[in-house]
């Protein structure tokens, strides 16, 4: 008993993966997919880097993100990031990979 089944295959359109943004110094960014987790979601401004081939930039956190980091209980569990001192208005986070940043100019 042999039966042949007709199978139709639909062509599925390929959705390209989102391209990494070309992060430039002096722009407002949001940190994502970064370790330690206490930095995820924070916003700041990328700083000028003298290196022509930029894959990491320093990020100067804005005041609200610095305050959030100061109060985050997870900061004490890592050696990578220290809590900002009480007199620090904007904390500098050095050498953040560009892959962990998205432009945040439209954030409110």
C-alpha positions as CSV (number, residue, x, y, z in Angstrom):
1,X,0.0,0.0,0.0
2,X,1.9,2.9,-1.2
3,X,0.4,6.4,-1.3
4,X,2.2,9.5,-2.3
5,X,1.4,12.6,-0.3
6,X,1.6,16.0,-2.0
7,X,3.3,18.5,0.2
8,X,3.5,22.2,-0.6
9,X,6.2,24.3,0.9
10,X,5.6,28.0,1.2
11,X,8.4,30.3,0.9
12,X,9.0,32.2,4.1
13,X,10.5,35.6,3.7
14,X,13.8,36.2,5.5
15,X,13.7,39.0,8.1
16,X,17.2,40.4,8.4
17,X,18.7,40.7,11.9
18,X,18.8,44.3,13.1
19,X,22.1,46.0,12.4
20,X,24.3,47.2,15.1
21,X,24.1,51.0,15.4
22,X,27.2,53.0,14.7
23,X,27.5,54.7,18.0
24,X,29.1,58.1,17.9
25,X,30.7,60.1,20.7
26,X,28.6,62.9,22.2
27,X,25.2,61.1,21.8
28,X,22.7,60.0,24.4
29,X,22.5,56.2,24.8
30,X,20.7,53.5,26.8
31,X,22.8,50.6,28.1
32,X,21.3,47.1,27.2
33,X,22.5,43.5,27.5
34,X,25.4,44.5,29.7
35,X,27.1,42.9,32.6
36,X,26.8,43.7,35.5
37,X,23.0,43.8,35.3
38,X,22.8,46.9,37.5
39,X,23.9,48.9,34.4
40,X,21.0,47.7,32.2
41,X,18.5,50.4,31.3
42,X,20.7,53.3,32.5
43,X,21.2,56.3,30.2
44,X,24.1,58.6,29.6
45,X,26.2,60.4,27.0
46,X,29.0,58.8,25.1
47,X,32.4,60.5,25.6
48,X,34.9,61.5,22.9
49,X,37.5,58.7,22.3
50,X,40.9,59.5,20.8
51,X,41.0,56.1,19.2
52,X,39.9,56.1,15.6
53,X,38.6,52.6,15.6
54,X,36.0,52.8,18.3
55,X,34.5,49.6,19.7
56,X,34.1,50.8,23.3
57,X,33.3,54.2,24.6
58,X,33.1,55.8,28.0
59,X,29.6,56.7,29.1
60,X,28.9,59.6,31.4
61,X,25.6,58.6,33.2
62,X,22.9,61.3,33.5
63,X,21.9,62.4,37.0
64,X,18.9,60.2,37.3
65,X,20.8,57.1,36.3
66,X,23.7,57.9,38.7
67,X,21.1,58.2,41.5
68,X,19.5,54.9,40.5
69,X,22.9,53.2,40.5
70,X,23.7,54.7,43.9
71,X,20.5,53.1,45.3
72,X,20.7,49.8,43.5
73,X,21.4,47.0,46.0
74,X,23.1,44.8,43.3
75,X,26.1,47.1,43.0
76,X,27.5,45.8,46.3
77,X,27.6,42.3,44.8
78,X,30.0,43.1,42.0
79,X,33.6,44.3,41.7
80,X,33.0,45.7,38.2
81,X,31.0,48.8,39.2
82,X,31.2,50.8,42.4
83,X,28.4,52.8,43.8
84,X,28.8,56.5,43.1
85,X,29.8,58.7,46.1
86,X,27.1,61.0,47.5
87,X,28.9,64.1,46.0
88,X,29.0,62.6,42.5
89,X,26.3,64.0,40.2
90,X,27.2,62.0,37.1
91,X,29.2,58.7,37.2
92,X,31.6,57.8,34.4
93,X,31.4,54.2,33.2
94,X,34.5,53.4,31.3
95,X,34.9,51.2,28.2
96,X,31.4,50.2,27.5
97,X,31.1,48.0,24.4
98,X,29.2,49.6,21.5
99,X,27.1,46.5,21.2
100,X,25.6,47.3,24.6
101,X,24.3,50.7,23.6
102,X,21.3,52.0,21.7
103,X,20.6,55.6,20.9
104,X,18.1,57.1,23.4
105,X,17.5,60.6,22.1
106,X,13.8,59.9,21.8
107,X,13.5,58.5,25.3
108,X,11.5,60.6,27.7
